Amino acid sequence: MIQGSRQLLKHHSGFSRKQPEVPKGHVAVYVGEAQVQRKRFVVPISYLNHPSFAVLLNHAEEEFGFNHPMGGLTIPCKEDAFITLTSELHTCSMHQR
């Protein structure tokens, strides 16, 4: 399940200046507790409306306000916790179809 989530999330490691484009209906987020450990993920915009994801967004707002160090939405949490959450969101969205 986690392996499938990694593919779904379209994980992109590294922070080169030219990042792959974000598909329509998705948003890029940087995840990690320390700046040097942050990785880029591309997730469906629909995840932003989920209450569990909103908790992560609130943590990001508390820590960074609107000044995100990576130049994009940065979520200060462990990568494995983020993958677990997005796996659950993906599973829920698949059952709703």
N, C-alpha and C positions, 0 to 999 in steps of 0.2 A: 504494500500500500504506500509506504513512504517513497519507494523508488518511483512509483507512478506519479506521486505528488511532485517529486523533483522535476519530472518531465513536464507536468502540467504547469508548474510555476515558472518554467523556462529560466532556470537559474543561470546567471552569468557571473562568473568570478572575475575579479580584477576590476580596476576602475580606469580604464583607458579613456582618453578624451572622447573617442568616437565609440559610443555604445551602440549596440544594435537597436534598431527602431522598435518602438513599442506599438504593438498592433492595436487597431481600433477596438475600444471596449476594454482596454487593459491599462494598468498603471505600473510604473517601475517603482520599487521600494528598495531601500538599503536596510539590511537587517544585521544586527550584531551589537554586542555590548561595548566593544572597544572599536575605535575608528579603524585601526589596522586590520581588524577581523571582519569588517562588514562586507557582506556579499549582496549583489544585486539580484532581485527577483522581479518577475513580471507576473502580476496577478490580475484576475478579472476585476473590473470596477465594482461589480455587484458585491464583492466581499466587503467593501468599505461600509456598506449598510448593515452588516451583521453586528449584533451587539457584542459578540466576543472580539471581533476585529476592532470595534470602537474602543474597547479597553486598551488595545495596543496604541491606537491613535491618541488616546488621552495621555498615555505615558510619554509618547513622542512630544505632545504639546507641552507637557510639564517640563520635560528635559530641554527641549530646543526652542519652544515657542514657534516662531515662523522663520527662524534662522537655522536651517538644517545644514550641517557641516559638509554633506556630500553633494549639496546643490540640488537634491531631490528629497522626497519624503524619506526620512530616516526613522526606523523603528528600533528602539534600544531594548532588544530582548535576545535570548539565546536562539540560535538558528534552528536547533532541533524543536524548540517550543513553537516557533513560527511554522515550521513544516508540519508539525502535528496539528496545529489549529487549521491551517489551510487544507490539510488532508480531510479533516472533519467537515469543513465547509464544502469541499468538493463532493464528498459523499452525500451530504445533505442536498446539494443542488442536483445531483444525479437522481436521487429518490423523488424529487419534486417534479421531475419531467414526466 
